[in-house]
Amino acid sequence: MHGMPMDAIHFHEVGTMDAVADVIAVCFLMHEIGAEQVVSSPVHVGSGYVKCMHGILPVPAPATALILEGIPTYGGAIEGELCTPTGAALLKHFVTRFGDRPGMVTTAIGYGMGKKDFPRANCVRAFLGDTGERHEEMIVKLECNLDDMSGEAVGFAMEQLFKAGARDVYWQHIGMKKNRPGILLSVIAMPEDADHLVELIFRHTTTLGVRRENLSRYVLEREVKTAETDAGTVRIKTASGYGTSKAKLEYEDIARLARERNVSLETVIDEIRKALA
């Protein structure tokens, strides 16, 4: 935030010994726990203003706001700084995903109490537990309604969104105001990709607004394997969990082999399945 090289920066409040102790203690604790995943709720940053060495600054402070880029945050009626740069940095480093607390069997609960008094309890609460086979992740759904774009333009926008990391892009026919036929464009993305994808939606479509919905989804554990067969090299996508397992040949590999040999997809699939049997 200072626009200075790291060795020329003087940290003010962050440079105090309690901040150093916070960082070291949290790092040591996370090392001892060895959690496979860390889930946090969206970060409540507070509201109003905070007095610091640079004077009176808005909440969140500039350094905190910069660190929290790409992380879901919210303000509220509570006046005060609820998230410091130190806390923001620890969250950004350790948290696997931000969203609702997953289903879990709790084995321990910890509380960290703050010294300031607010209308609500000034504390951080942490749960340690086992989620078993459950595997959830937070996703974002971005949507907009379109009634003045050609099919070619919508198709081009979808291509750009996929290239930029969208997990899925699809559209549906809808009826809009003034009895106009329209398109509902939906984009599924990871939270860290949402802001960039919103920029692309505005750039490549005629919409004036994009709706955002934070969701969590159950997912199977996935893995991509490579197999050498008489038909050629092919990738196999496998997934397991929740009492089931699945395997699917990668379409692009099958299509490439079919084109190279001038045969049908079914012929390549049959040869690969026999080779793997």
Protein Blocks (a to p, Z undefined) as FASTA:
>chain_A
ZZpafklpccfklmpmklmmmmmmmmmmmmmnopabdcdddddebecjdddfkbpadddd
fklmmmmgoiacdddjbecjfbdfklmmmmmmmmmbgcdddddddfbdcddddfbdcfbd
cddddddddekjaccddddddddddfbbcfklmmmmmmmmmmnopabdcddddddehhia
cddddddddfklmmmmmmmmmmmmcbfbdcddddddddddddddddddfkbccdddddee
ehiacddddfklmmmmmmmnopafklmmmmmmmmmZZ
